[in-house]
Amino acid sequence: MTTFIWIAAVLVLVGIYLSWTAGRLDRLHARIDAARAALDAQLLRRASVAQELGTAGVLDPAASIVLYQAAHEARQAEEDQREVAESELSQALRAIFDDKTQIDAVLQAPGGEQTAAELTAAVRRVPMARRFHNDAVRAARAVRRHRVVRWFRLAGHAPFPMAFEMDDEPPAVLGDRAGNH
């Protein structure tokens, strides 16, 4: 009888541990979903401000075309091409705002201060949102690598979490503006 009680106690403890681990994994997947939604919102905001700036007529024509095209491609990219399109938008922003003359042109236009502030905020928030997303992915991957999680299939049918890797380096001029505000 005592053996039966010990076996039952061990089974209950193992069940509690498995349930706790499955719940933790579920919370991590929910955190990934929330972080991805926030990242998508910040990427969309950055592309929208860049696209608006590309059509405003305050930049030189070549810069306007490059910026508009890169922002349009980032907004329209399929999921498997999204990282590349967003990286190309980052590169276009750096190429256009590599010196102070373009940002000065934006600032001199009507409503330019607000547009520059929106672009600066959008460019600053993308790396933070990407970092939060990738941290959540890293945590979920660490839990999913445990043998117990694999043996008991505690992840269910959830896809293996993938990090979002892109070039998110801000233009120097906009980075300087972010530090001044």
N, C-alpha and C positions, 0 to 999 in steps of 0.2 A: 504494500500500500504506500509506503514512504517513497519508493522508487517512482511510482506512478505520479505522486505529487511533485517530485523533483522534475520529472520529464514534462509535466504540464506547466510548471513554473518556467522552465527554460523555453518551452514553445510559446508561452505568452510573452516573455521578454523578447524573443526573436521576432514575434509578430508586431510588438510595439515598436521595435527598432526599424523593421521594414516599413511599417506605416509612417513613422516619423521621417525616414529617408525619402519615401515616395512623396510625402507632403512637401518636404524641403525642395525636392526636384521640381515639383509642380510650381512652387512659389518662384523658383529661379527661372523657369520657363515663362511665367507671367511677367517677371521683371524684364526678361529679354524682350517680350512683346511690347511692353510699355516703353522701354528704352528705344526700340526700333521705331515705334510710332513717333517718339520725340525727335529722333534723328531724321526721320522722313520729313517731319514738319520743318525742322531747321534747314534741311537741304532745299526744300521747296521755297521757303522764305528767302534764302540766299539767291536761288535761281530767279525768283520773281522780281526781287529788287534789282538784280543784274540785268534782267530782261527789260525792265522798266527804264533803267538807266541807259541801256543800249538804244532805246527808241526815243529818248527824251531830246536828242539833238544837242546835248551839251558837250559831248566828246567829239573828237575829230572823226570823220566818216569811217576810216579804216578801223579805229578802235570800237566804234559803235557796232559795226558789222561783226567783228570778231566776238565782242561781248554778247551781242544778241544771239548769234549762232551757237556759241558755247552754252549759254543759258537755256536756249530752246532745246538743244540736244540733251542737256541734263534733265529737263522737265519731261521729255518724251521718251527717255531711254527705257528699254525693257530691263527687267530685274537682273538678268545676267550681264548686261552691259552698263549697269548703273554706276559701279565703282569707277570705270574708265571715264564715263561722261562727266561725273562729278570731279574727278581729278583734272580733266581737261578744262572745266570751268575754273578751278583753282589756278591752273596755269595761265588761263586767259586773264583772270583778275590780276595776277602778279605781273603779267606782261604789260597790261594797260596802266596799272597803278604802280609801276616801278619807280616813278619819280613824282614829284609834287605837282607838276604842271597839270596833269589830268584831274587830280582831286581839287586843285584850285579852280579849274574850269567848272567842276560840279558845284563847288561852294559859291561861285559868283552867280550862278543861275538862280532864278526865283525858286524858292523852296529847296535850294541846294543843300543848305545846312541839315535839314531834316532827312533828305535823301542820303547824304553822306553818313549821317548818324545811323540810319537804318541799315545801310550797307556794312558799316563798321560793326554794328551789333550782330548782324547775320553772319559775317565772316568770323567773328569771335566765338559765336555759339556753336558753330558746326564742329570744331575739334572737341569741345566739351561734350556735346551730345554723342559723338562717335566714341569718345573715351568711356562714357558711361555704358554705352551699348557693348563695347568690346570687353569691359570689365565683367558685365553680367554674363556674357558668352563664356569668358574664361572660367568663371565660377561654376557655371553649369557643366562645362566640359570636365572640370576636375571631379565633380560628383559622379558624372556619367562614366568616368574611367574606372571607378571602383568595381571590383569583381562582383560584389553582392548586387549592385545595381544591374550589371549585365546578366548575371545568373538568373535573377528573379524578374528580369525585364521590367524594372520599376519605371523606366522612362516611357513605357507604353509605345505608342506609335508616333511620338513627337520626333520630328526630324532633328538630326544632329545640328546643334547651333553653329552658325558660321559667323565669323567676325566680318566687319565691314572695313575693308582696307582701301584707303584712298589717300591721295595727296591733299592735305587740308592746310598746308602752310599758307598763312595770310600774306597779302602784299605788305611790304615793309611800311609803306605810307599809312595804310589802314591800321596796321598793328601799332604804329606810333600814336595814331589818333585814339585808339582804344585805351592806351596807357594814360593819355591826357584827360580822359573823361571819367 
